[in-house]
């Protein structure tokens, strides 16, 4: 495990700020201790410094994972968020989308959200803004990117895509072999 380089940190924080804005600093400076991001096998882990000190006793070759996996860097050095980061993104989300009960299952199978499945959307959501997707009972289901702004969503036909799927909690079952 090693600290992220300046370029990796910048790339990761830019991606996180698409979803939670300036609340990124609340992830690091928490009241229950100091947390940090560490890179291991191209994956970024969110870990308390207390746990990090304990993990230094384990060799890199034997260490599988420690902390919460936030995402991974691709071969082209782009950062891709994993669904395991949802528990930390949801409380700080700036822009939210609620889906109707009938569209929940479709989203959890990895499909985009259509206008007909849209329950509510946060005001002033811009096009291509990162959004956290909730059920109507306020349970976080995943996250995506707004395909249309809030104003455009009011005028489009029911079969047009309003949120592009990025990750959902159904991935825990679909990709259980590759999630670490």
Buried (B, 14 or more C-beta within 10 A) or exposed (E): BEEBEEEBBEBBBEBBBBBBBEBBEEBEEEEEEEBBBBBBEEBBBBBBEEEBEEBEEEEEEEBEBBBBBBBBBEEEEEBEBBBBBBEBBBEBBBBBBBBBEEBBEBBBEEBBBBBEBBBEBBEEBEEEBBBBBBBEEEEBBBBBBBBBBBEBBEEBEEEBBBBEBBBBBBBEEBEEEEBE
